[in-house]
Amino acid sequence: MLREKNSELSVGLFVLLSFFALLFVTVQTTSLNFKNNSGSYRLNASFSDINGLSVKAPVRIAGVKIGEISQINLNHETYQADVSLIIYDSNIKIPKDSVMSILTEGVVGSKFVSIEPGFDAEMLTNDGTIGKTKPSLAIEQVINEAIAIFATKE
Amino acid sequence: MFFYTLSIAIPRKKIEWYQIILQMYYIGAQTISIIVLSALFVGSVLAIQGNYILGMFAATDQLGQFVALSVLRELGPVISGLLFIGRAGSTITSEVGIMKLTDQINALRSMDVNIKRYLLYPRFIGTFISLPLLTMLFNAFAIIGAFLISYYSLGLDKGMFLISINRYVSFWDDVLAGLFKTLFFGLITGTIALYYGINSINSSTGVALASTKTVVYSSIAILLCDYILTSMLMRLW
């Protein structure tokens, strides 16, 4: 009888331990950002160059992640990249004259979108469009400009 | 074919719950120690090798991602599957084979016990449930092993290790895709082990041969199945 109890106990422990292990891996891989979709809203913006920005890239204000890129499409008329992004929390309101720019983490890191809040009293609502955007600076462009500047100096 | 006969043997009325739990104890719970131990070493080795490879690109910050992706996507399911075959698959085959050799199966049959329901099915279900659970353990302990080595032995930053896992490892594409594969590995191992056990030749050499065959064929089958499943999951087909 004792033997039976022992085996039942260890099977229970085995299952529990395994699920704790799965929980551990889950917590490590997801940022525990159980975003409630009810409170989130969508914004649109178009860029002249997104240069490697990808879907699910973070959206940040002052370095804090507040949302992610949900869709990237090419606009057939303007040849601009139409980007839509999800802001997780509807309590985070973004002024209408905010500027969106694509920045890079570190020198060769991945791209993310940064929003610089403006001073307009009017806030963007769901499906609103941010008018002012700054395209991503490609490292090649920067080098070309630097070479041009040095060439004129001489 | 044998898988088919096994699956139609799934009892409709009475399930031997106690037998299933007992088999999960023998198959799963007693395999924990070797799974955990080898996971720690696999993780440590990956950390050391990854540190060497990533060091060439001055990218040792990404070690966590390197280890987690290799373990979760490939090494976790495959290595725990292979260890599981060695530890549990051979045990099942020789146990069933010896039961057959010593006429225990005939004795049960003469007492009108349903062999499939009482002997084979609990072992099959035990394998099927245990292997994914063991893989979860393997995954976690391999990452823990890599973390400990990279922090204490290689002197890397522990925050960057965890952040790189968090940022680049996806739960659906990496963690669950890996565990999805182990479901198939469990089916394969259980079927092959029971097939060779119940069909072993009635002699001591026959049982030994049967457990060798189990180990060899299910290892090959797992690796082949892994290739097929991975190319399907990566949408190469």
Contacts between the chains, C-beta under 8 A, distances in Angstrom:
chain1	res1	chain2	res2	distance
A	4	B	22	8.0
A	7	B	21	7.0
A	7	B	22	5.8
A	7	B	25	3.9
A	7	B	29	7.6
A	8	B	21	5.9
A	8	B	25	7.6
A	10	B	25	5.7
A	10	B	29	4.4
A	11	B	21	5.3
A	11	B	24	4.8
A	11	B	25	4.9
A	11	B	28	7.0
A	11	B	29	5.5
A	13	B	29	7.3
A	14	B	24	7.2
A	14	B	25	7.8
A	14	B	28	5.4
A	14	B	29	4.0
A	14	B	32	6.2
A	14	B	130	8.0
A	14	B	133	6.7
A	15	B	133	6.3
A	17	B	32	7.3
A	17	B	137	6.6
A	18	B	133	3.7
A	18	B	134	7.1
A	18	B	136	4.6
A	18	B	137	5.3
A	19	B	133	7.8
A	19	B	136	7.1
A	20	B	140	7.9
A	21	B	136	4.5
A	21	B	137	4.7
A	21	B	139	6.7
A	21	B	140	3.5
A	21	B	141	7.2
A	22	B	136	4.3
A	22	B	139	7.9
A	22	B	140	7.4
A	22	B	175	7.8
A	22	B	179	7.9
A	24	B	140	4.8
A	25	B	72	7.1
A	25	B	136	7.2
A	25	B	139	5.4
A	25	B	140	5.4
A	25	B	143	6.9
A	25	B	175	5.7
A	26	B	171	6.0
A	26	B	175	6.7
A	28	B	68	7.5
A	28	B	143	7.0
A	28	B	162	6.5
A	28	B	165	5.2
A	28	B	166	6.3
A	28	B	169	7.6
A	29	B	68	7.3
A	29	B	72	8.0
A	29	B	165	6.3
A	29	B	166	6.5
A	29	B	169	4.3
A	29	B	170	6.8
A	29	B	171	5.1
A	29	B	174	7.0
A	29	B	175	5.9
A	30	B	166	7.6
A	30	B	171	5.1
A	31	B	166	5.5
